[in-house]
Amino acid sequence: MFLADRLFGFSRTLIGWANHLLPSNLEYFLYFRPIIKMPHVDIGIAFATFPKDCPEPKVLQCNMGHMESDDLDWYHTNSATMKMLNSLAKEHGSDIGFCGDIVAEFANEVPGTIRTQGSVRQLNLSAWSSVEASHKWYVGNQTHRQIVDMHHANGKKEKAVDQDKPVLASFSALLMQAEPTKAARYHVKCRGCGHMNTKSFPESRVCVKCGAPIGIPLF
């Protein structure tokens, strides 16, 4: 492990040098811990943003996108996703009912290369204080409206009208909305006495057993 850690440290230095050669808004990412190898389990990369003033989540919005790796859909969808994440990261959660957004991507890689083959799977999971809050934000966000238009456009018909208008060639998606059938529960461990608080948080922010302060993010 010692030698592996040393070599890994050197690889992080190389990644840092490579990042200096990229545009300022791009970077290569290298996870800092070893992961367990599991057959038939995909490994990907994830992004997330959580507001500091997070309201209590009441609804989850899920978009599981699928696209081919040999067209421009990956570029268009990721550009839109990063713009929306950056926009949400600047919002006050309590003002718009936003609780958090997690984006994860899984791509089929050619062994021993940095090339991909086949399809790319992209998950977008966001939490909101209400269905109305999520609908209002997505409908009002210009980037989201643009990527939805590209998703619904007929490639052959649109290109015949406007050669410069981008159209998603392969992107398809599963859309799902989830609301709890009963109130969400928080299990919060007290760092003072070790008691697991299962019924009092977030209404009460102190341990029911010893009175010490307790707390975790609401999402």
N, C-alpha and C positions, 0 to 999 in steps of 0.2 A: 504493500500500500504506500509506503514512503516514496519509492521510486515513481509509482504511478502518480502520486500527488505532485511531485516535482515536475514531471513531464506535462501534467495537466496545467500547472502554473505557467509553464513556458508557452503552451498553446493559447492560454488566455492573453499573453503578451502579443502573440502573433495576430490574434483576433483584434486586439486593440489597434495594432498597426494597420490592419486591413480596413478598419472602420474609418481611419483618417483619410482613406482614399475614396470613400463613398460620399455621396451628397449628404449634407448636414441632417436631413430628415430620415436617413436610413442608417441601419446598423446591423451587423451580424450579432447573433445572440448565442451564448454558450452557457449552459446550466452549470452551476458551481458544485453540484454534488453528483456522485455516481447514482444510477438508477438500477433497479432490479430488472434483469432481462427476463421477459416472459414470452413464450411462443404464442403466436396468434393474437397478440395484444399490440395495438397501434400506439406509437409514441408521437406526440405532436407538440405544438406550441400554443400558449394561451396569453391573452391580454385581458386586463380588467380595470375598471374604474369604479370607485365607491365614494359617494359624497360623505363629507364629515357630518353633516346634519341629516342623517338618513332617517326617513319616516319608517314606520313599521310596514313591512311588505305584506300585500294582500293578494297579489296576482303575479304570475310568472308568464313571460312571453318567450316562446322558443321558436327559433328558425334554424332548421337543419338543412343547409344548402349543399348541393352536389353539383360539381362541374368537372369538365374534362381539363386535363393539364396541358393540352396542346393548343389552346386558343387564348384570347386576351381576357376571358372572363375573370380569371384570377386577379389580374391587374385592376380591372374596373371595380370588382366587388371589394377588394381589399382597400383600394383608395377611398371608396365610399365608407367602408367600415371604420377606417382610421379617422376620417373627418368627423363621423358621428361620435366616436369615442372621445375625441378631443373636445367636441362640443359639450358632451355630457359631463366631462371632467371639470368643466368650468361652471357648471350649474350648481345652485343650492338645492339639495334634494328636497327639502321641505317646501320650497317654492313651487316645484313642478310635480311633486309626488314620485320622484326618482329615488330608487334604493340601491341600484348597482347593475352593472352590465359585464358579462363575462363572454369573451370570444375565444374559441379554440379552433385550431385547424389541424387536420390530419391528411398527409399526402403520401401516396405510394411512391417510395424511392427505389431507384435501381441500385442494387447492392454494390457497394464500393465506389459509387459516384455521387455527385450532387444533383443528378437529374431526376425528374419525377416521371412516372408513367401512369397511364390509366386516369383515375378520377381523384379529385380532391374533395374532402368532406369538411365543411365549415359550420361550426355550431355558434349561434348567438343566443345567449340566455340572459334576459333582463328581468329585474324585479321592480314592481311599482306599487304605489299605495292604493291604486284602483285601476280598473279597466279604462275608465274615462281619462285618467291622467296619462296612461301610456298612449292611448289613441290620439289625444291632443298633441303630444310631443311629436310622434311619428308623422302625423298628417301635416304639422306645421314646419317640420324640418326640410329644408330645400334639398339637401343631399339625399335624404331618404326618398323624396318624391322623384328625384332624377333617376336613382338606381331602380326604382320600381317601374318607371317608364321604360327603361332599357330592358328590364326583365320581361315585361308584357309585350314589347314591340315584336312584330313579325320581321325577322331578319331580311328576307328577300324583298318584302314589300317596302320596308323602311329604306333600305339601301338604294332601291330604285328611285326613291324620292330625294334622299339626301345622302350622298356618298360619305360625308364627313360625320354623320350622326352615329355614335357608337351603339351597338346592339349586343346584348348578351346572347352568345351562340348556343351555349349548352347548359347554363345555370338553371337548375330546377331546385325546388325546396319543399320541405315539410313544414307547415305552419301549425303551431299548437299553442293554445292558451290554457293555463291551469289556475284554478282558484281552489283553495282548500275547502273541504267539506266540513271541517271543524277548525277551531282557532289553532294557529301555530303555537308550538310549545318551545321554550328555550330551556336547555339544561346548562346551568352555569355553576362551575366549580368555584367554591370559596378558597382563595389562596391562604386564608388565615387558619381555618379549622379543617378544611378538606371536605366539608359537606356539599353535596350536590343539590342545588336549588332547582327544582323542576316545575314549580307552580307559581312562583311569586314574580319572576322577572318577565317583562321590563317594568311592570307597574311599581315594583319595589326594587331599589338598587342596593339593598343591604342583605346580608345573609340572614336567613330566618333562624339560624341556630346560634351564631355568635355576634351578629350585628355588624360584621366587617363589611366595607364596601365591596360590591361585586359588579361585574359588567362585561359584556362582549358586544361587538358590533351587531346591529339588528339584522344585517345581511352580510 
